[in-house]
Amino acid sequence: MKVLKFGGTSVGSAESIRNVKNIIQGQKGRKIIVVSAMSGVTNMLVELCETMKNGKPEEAEAILLELKLKHLQLIEELIVSHEAKRMAENQFLELYEQLEEALQQSPFSDAVIVTFGETFLSLIFSHYLEEESVFNTLLDAKNFMHISNVENPEIATVQKLIRQSLQREVTNEIYVTQGFVRIDRNRNISTLNRGGSDYTATIIGAAVNATEVQIWTDIDGFHNNDPRYVPETSALTNLTFEEAAELAYFGAKILHPQTVSPVKEKGIPIYLKNTFTPDAPGTCISDEYHTVGLKAISAKDGITAIKIKSNRMLMAHGFLRKIFDVFDKHETSIDMITTSEIAISLTIDNPINLDKILSELDEYGEITVDSNHSIICVVGEGVINDHETFRLFEILNDLPVRMISYGGSSNNISLLVDTQNKVRALQLLHQKLFEEKTLKVT
């Protein structure tokens, strides 16, 4: 069994959905297909929620109509047979009425609303495959994606429930289901957060002991830097689970940060592939080591740096524990940390409880807060032992660096810079670590 996930751009138009069908047909064996919403649809649903909350019914009606027409147009373009088209339209309109009814609930659930994008698309996609004689079974992810803890999904629970779902259906080579959605510990519809369809795929992959998980998107795998900001980046053929997890957590947009964790223990490889150039090799993420040393650079925005300066207490027994307890109490994770004799600096990426945290930290010393920062992460297996790694510190000659984290992991060195300097930092590091290294070799 393979698990193939197709993201929003991969299913963003009738033409791209036809590409997806060809990809599926080109692979033998049983497959579970996980689909996202059409590109832009989740944003529309989020906006729909906001307009309803803000008492703007006319704007909400306009968004609803746009959503309806967008999906009816997709059916029109994909399905030729009159009878098949009528069936797909009728079933879509039933779901659309459920969306309208969900909006009338007081209060309505944002999670229920925003997950309709995946529900709409999976229905239409399943009907399209059927008309193309790609026989399949549509599965409702809400029947088996029971995830109480997003950080630590209960794979055994999903395994039990998905087996029950598969046993209830006629055995088929292809199953289609929705990404992003989950059922929480209170039995309510919830989500795996934005970009969570990748995570859905690897949770399902672990649950069914898949031979591999394929993540299909619009880029040829992981690149060694962010191609949006740095010219001449190159795709990486192989990454270890640890390298991919570091890059995803520290900002690489191609992969949801938690994607790797469900399949790592079972050694199930993940392939990152481009829907629009399916013959390109992409990136294989596995437990195999192909090369060591510098591999890639990524950046994570929205970082807040907090410095606690205390001549009196820093070296006192239990001081650090008390500081960490404050962040733990407010369920706020720490990304980077450095210490000196009189101060501790750390970073967070979620400032929602920042005011409460600062209020409690105030008793421990003088507090300084810097927002709008970015973590630049240099990743590679054994990167701290790479003889070229020293060159990244040359960036100190060109840009101010707020923090450096070195030695906490053998696979990761992190720099904290003002976000306005992020692009320049990515370009300089690429030049020093990759371009000049290549020139030296040649």
DOVO-149803 format. One line per 3 residues: number of its first residue (from 1); their letters; for each residue z, x negated, y negated of C-alpha. Coordinates in steps of 0.05 Angstrom, whole numbers, plus 5000, padded with zeros to 4 digits. Each point is the difference from the previous one (the first is absolute). Layout:
<bavos>
NUM> A> Z X Y; ...
</bavos>
This chain:
<bavos>
1> MKV> 5000 5000 5000; 4981 4975 4931; 5025 5027 4933
4> LKF> 4950 4999 4942; 5022 5017 4930; 4950 5017 4944
7> GGT> 5024 4998 4928; 4981 5042 4940; 4938 4962 4979
10> SVG> 4977 4998 5073; 5000 5076 5000; 4985 5010 4927
13> SAE> 4931 5030 5007; 4953 5030 5051; 4962 4935 5005
16> SIR> 5062 4958 5014; 5024 5051 5051; 4934 4992 5037
19> NVK> 5015 4925 5002; 5067 5016 5030; 4968 5042 5054
22> NII> 4953 4943 5018; 5059 4952 5004; 5037 5047 5047
25> QGQ> 4939 5011 5044; 4989 4925 5005; 5067 4988 5035
28> KGR> 5014 5018 5072; 5064 5029 5028; 5053 5049 4976
31> KII> 5016 4999 4926; 5047 5033 4951; 4969 5005 4931
34> VVS> 5048 5002 4942; 4970 5023 4934; 5024 5000 4928
37> AMS> 4982 5051 4948; 4933 4993 4965; 5002 4948 4945
40> GVT> 5034 5028 4938; 5026 5063 5034; 5072 4978 5006
43> NML> 5001 4983 4926; 4974 5069 4985; 5055 5032 5043
46> VEL> 5053 4958 4964; 4971 5023 4934; 5000 5072 5025
49> CET> 5075 4995 5014; 5013 4973 4931; 4960 5054 4964
52> MKN> 5037 5054 5039; 5068 4970 4982; 4979 4994 4927
55> GKP> 4981 5073 4997; 4925 4990 4992; 4970 5052 5047
58> EEA> 4930 4996 4971; 4996 4925 5012; 5027 5011 5070
61> EAI> 4947 5052 5014; 4946 4952 4977; 5025 4946 5047
64> LLE> 5004 5049 5058; 4929 5023 4988; 4976 4927 4997
67> LKL> 5035 4985 5066; 4969 5062 5032; 4929 4985 4976
70> KHL> 5006 4926 5019; 5016 5016 5072; 4951 5058 5006
73> QLI> 4946 4954 4974; 5018 4949 5052; 4993 5053 5055
76> EEL> 4932 5019 4970; 4975 4928 5003; 5027 4983 5069
79> IVS> 4990 5061 5043; 4930 5028 5009; 5008 5055 5052
82> HEA> 5013 5067 4967; 5051 5022 5052; 5038 4934 5000
85> KRM> 4999 4998 4924; 5028 5071 4995; 5056 4983 5049
88> AEN> 5018 4937 4962; 5000 5037 4933; 5043 5056 5027
91> QFL> 5052 4953 5029; 5001 4958 4936; 5010 5062 4957
94> ELY> 5058 5021 5044; 5033 4932 4986; 4983 5007 4926
97> EQL> 5036 5066 4998; 5060 4966 5032; 4998 4950 4942
100> EEA> 5000 5056 4950; 5058 5033 5035; 5040 4935 5003
103> LQQ> 4993 4994 4924; 5031 5069 4992; 5065 4977 5033
106> SPF> 5057 4990 4951; 5012 4943 5000; 4939 4975 5037
109> SDA> 5000 4935 5040; 4959 4944 4970; 4993 4969 5069
112> VIV> 4971 5064 5029; 4949 5003 4944; 4977 4928 5000
115> TFG> 4989 4997 5075; 4948 5055 4998; 4947 4947 4984
118> ETF> 5006 4970 5070; 5002 5069 5032; 4936 5022 4964
121> LSL> 4962 4937 5017; 5020 4996 5073; 4978 5072 5012
124> IFS> 4932 4989 4968; 4990 4932 5034; 5017 5030 5069
127> HYL> 4948 5056 4989; 4948 4949 4978; 5011 4957 5061
130> EEE> 4993 5061 5045; 4933 5019 4969; 4977 4928 5012
133> SVF> 5020 5008 5074; 5058 4953 4990; 5049 5045 5037
136> NTL> 5072 4993 4976; 5068 5033 4996; 5034 5012 4933
139> LDA> 5075 4983 5003; 5052 5022 4950; 5040 4938 4981
142> KNF> 5059 5043 4981; 5010 5014 5074; 5016 4927 5016
145> MHI> 5010 4958 4937; 5075 5014 4998; 5025 4941 4959
148> SNV> 5072 5005 4974; 5002 4929 4973; 4936 4975 4967
151> ENP> 5024 4927 5003; 5017 5005 5075; 4956 5053 5032
154> EIA> 5024 5029 5066; 4941 4978 5043; 5032 5028 5064
157> TVQ> 5004 5070 4968; 4927 4997 4976; 4980 4975 5069
160> KLI> 5033 5059 5035; 4971 5051 4952; 4929 4973 4997
163> RQS> 4998 4998 5076; 5019 5073 5000; 4946 5015 4950
166> LQR> 4947 4963 5041; 5022 5035 5064; 4992 5068 4967
169> EVT> 4928 4985 4984; 4939 4992 5044; 4992 4926 5015
172> NEI> 4950 4972 4950; 4973 4933 4979; 5011 5012 4926
175> YVT> 5059 5031 4963; 5002 5010 4925; 5065 5004 4960
178> QGF> 5029 4992 4931; 5031 4938 4968; 5055 4999 4947
181> VRI> 5039 5062 5023; 5066 4999 5038; 5057 5046 5018
184> DRN> 5067 4975 4973; 5070 5004 5030; 5009 5069 4970
187> RNI> 4937 5025 5035; 4964 5005 4933; 4930 4977 4985
190> STL> 5003 4933 4965; 4956 4938 4992; 4996 4926 5017
193> NRG> 4989 4986 4926; 4934 4982 4966; 4954 4960 5044
196> GSD> 5040 5023 5061; 4941 5016 5044; 4997 4927 5022
199> YTA> 5072 5007 5021; 4984 5065 5038; 4947 4962 5039
202> TII> 5046 4944 5023; 5057 5048 5016; 4953 5040 5044
205> GAA> 4972 4935 5028; 5069 4978 5021; 5016 5069 5028
208> VNA> 4938 5003 5045; 5001 4925 5017; 4931 4993 4970
211> TEV> 4957 4940 5017; 4987 4991 4925; 5005 5034 4932
214> QIW> 4941 4998 4953; 5010 5011 4925; 4933 5017 4968
217> TDI> 4995 4995 4924; 4950 4977 4947; 5014 4924 5002
220> DGF> 4984 4947 5052; 5071 4988 5022; 5055 4960 4966
223> HNN> 4974 4952 4947; 5034 4934 4981; 5012 5029 4930
226> DPR> 4990 5064 4962; 4925 5010 4992; 5012 5047 4941
229> YVP> 5024 4942 4958; 4975 4936 5033; 4926 4985 5013
232> ETS> 4977 4965 5063; 5056 5024 5046; 4987 4998 5074
235> ALT> 5020 5045 5058; 5050 4974 5051; 4978 5006 5073
238> NLT> 5071 4996 5029; 5071 5011 4977; 5066 5002 5037
241> FEE> 5043 5062 4997; 5049 4961 4955; 4946 4977 4952
244> AAE> 4970 5070 4994; 5068 5032 4989; 5017 4951 4944
247> LAY> 4933 5011 4966; 5004 5076 5005; 5072 5003 4976
250> FGA> 4984 4955 4941; 4942 5041 4974; 4937 4993 5042
253> KIL> 4971 5070 4991; 4959 5001 5063; 5060 5015 5044
256> HPQ> 5062 5044 4994; 5061 4954 4998; 5032 5027 5063
259> TVS> 4937 5004 5042; 5013 4939 5043; 5070 5015 5023
262> PVK> 4988 5055 5053; 4949 4959 5040; 5029 4930 4991
265> EKG> 5051 5006 5057; 4947 5025 5048; 4949 4948 4979
268> IPI> 4947 5053 4985; 4947 4967 4955; 4978 5032 4935
271> YLK> 4928 4993 4977; 4982 5009 4926; 4928 5021 4994
274> NTF> 4951 5023 4947; 4970 5069 5012; 4939 4982 4959
277> TPD> 4986 4933 5034; 5026 5014 5070; 4967 4938 5030
280> APG> 5041 4954 4955; 5056 4966 5040; 5057 5025 4957
283> TCI> 5071 4975 5013; 5038 5000 5065; 5076 5003 4994
286> SDE> 5036 4979 5063; 5054 4955 5028; 4950 4944 5011
289> YHT> 5002 4937 4956; 4931 4975 4981; 5016 4955 4941
292> VGL> 5063 4981 4963; 5011 4986 4926; 4974 5035 4938
295> KAI> 4964 5065 5013; 5001 5049 4942; 5030 5022 4934
298> SAK> 5021 5070 4980; 5036 5031 4941; 5050 5057 4994
301> DGI> 5010 5035 4932; 5055 5043 4972; 5054 4947 5011
304> TAI> 5066 4999 4961; 5040 4935 4996; 5075 5003 4991
307> KIK> 5043 4939 4983; 5076 5002 5006; 5034 4942 4965
310> SNR> 5074 4988 5013; 5036 4934 4988; 5063 5029 5030
313> MLM> 4979 5035 5064; 4934 4975 5028; 5029 4950 5049
316> AHG> 5060 5043 5016; 5006 5023 5072; 4967 5068 5010
319> FLR> 4963 5001 4934; 4930 5004 5030; 5022 5054 5050
322> KIF> 5025 5043 4942; 4934 4992 4964; 4960 5019 5062
325> DVF> 5046 5059 5013; 4980 5030 4933; 4927 4999 5019
328> DKH> 5014 5026 5070; 5042 5057 4972; 4940 5022 4958
331> ETS> 4949 4989 5057; 4962 4949 4960; 4969 4941 5037
334> IDM> 4997 4930 4973; 4934 4960 5004; 5017 4931 4972
337> ITT> 5065 4964 4987; 5019 4933 4969; 5068 4972 4982
340> SEI> 5028 4945 4956; 5071 4977 4987; 5013 5055 4948
343> AIS> 4946 5053 5011; 4963 5041 5052; 4930 5028 4988
346> LTI> 4968 5053 5044; 4943 5049 4998; 4990 5073 5019
349> DNP> 4937 5042 5005; 5032 5069 4993; 5036 5010 4933
352> INL> 5019 5073 5012; 5074 4983 5005; 4998 4941 4952
355> DKI> 5047 5031 4948; 5053 5014 5053; 4993 4931 5029
358> LSE> 5007 4966 4932; 5061 5042 4983; 5035 4974 5063
361> LDE> 4976 4928 4992; 5026 4996 4929; 5070 4983 5022
364> YGE> 4976 4937 5036; 4969 4964 4941; 4946 4998 4947
367> ITV> 4938 5040 5023; 4928 4986 4979; 4943 5045 5022
370> DSN> 4926 4984 4997; 4950 5054 5020; 4924 5000 5007
373> HSI> 4998 4940 5046; 4958 4983 5062; 5016 4962 5063
376> ICV> 4944 4952 5021; 5006 4986 5074; 4968 4940 5035
379> VGE> 4997 5013 5075; 4983 4961 5062; 5032 4982 5067
382> GVI> 5043 4939 4986; 4977 4998 4927; 5061 4961 4977
385> NDH> 4977 4943 5045; 4928 5000 4976; 4985 4934 4964
388> ETF> 4960 5038 4947; 5056 5048 4982; 5028 4955 4946
391> RLF> 4939 5017 4958; 5025 5070 4986; 5056 4971 4958
394> EIL> 4948 4972 4953; 4995 5070 4972; 5064 4984 4962
397> NDL> 4956 4957 4954; 4958 5060 4981; 5044 5063 5002
400> PVR> 5073 5018 4992; 5031 5018 5067; 5063 5043 5000
403> MIS> 5023 4986 5072; 4978 4962 5062; 5022 5017 5071
406> YGG> 4988 4943 5048; 5030 4988 5069; 5024 5070 5016
409> SSN> 4941 5007 5047; 4955 4947 5029; 4941 5048 4988
412> NIS> 5009 5019 4928; 5010 4969 4931; 5009 5049 4943
415> LLV> 4994 4992 4925; 5022 5050 4947; 4957 5005 4938
418> DTQ> 4992 5048 4942; 4948 5051 5021; 4957 4982 4940
421> NKV> 4992 4931 5032; 4986 5027 5071; 4924 4995 5000
424> RAL> 5001 4930 4970; 5052 4979 5052; 4958 5027 5058
427> QLL> 4939 4963 4973; 5036 4934 4989; 5032 5002 5068
430> HQK> 4934 5015 5034; 4968 4942 4964; 5055 4951 5019
433> LFE> 5013 5023 5071; 4931 5020 5025; 4942 4978 4955
436> EKT> 5023 4929 4985; 5022 4991 5073; 4929 5020 5022
439> LKV> 4969 4951 4951; 5045 4945 5026; 4980 5014 5072
442> T> 4925 5001 4984
</bavos>
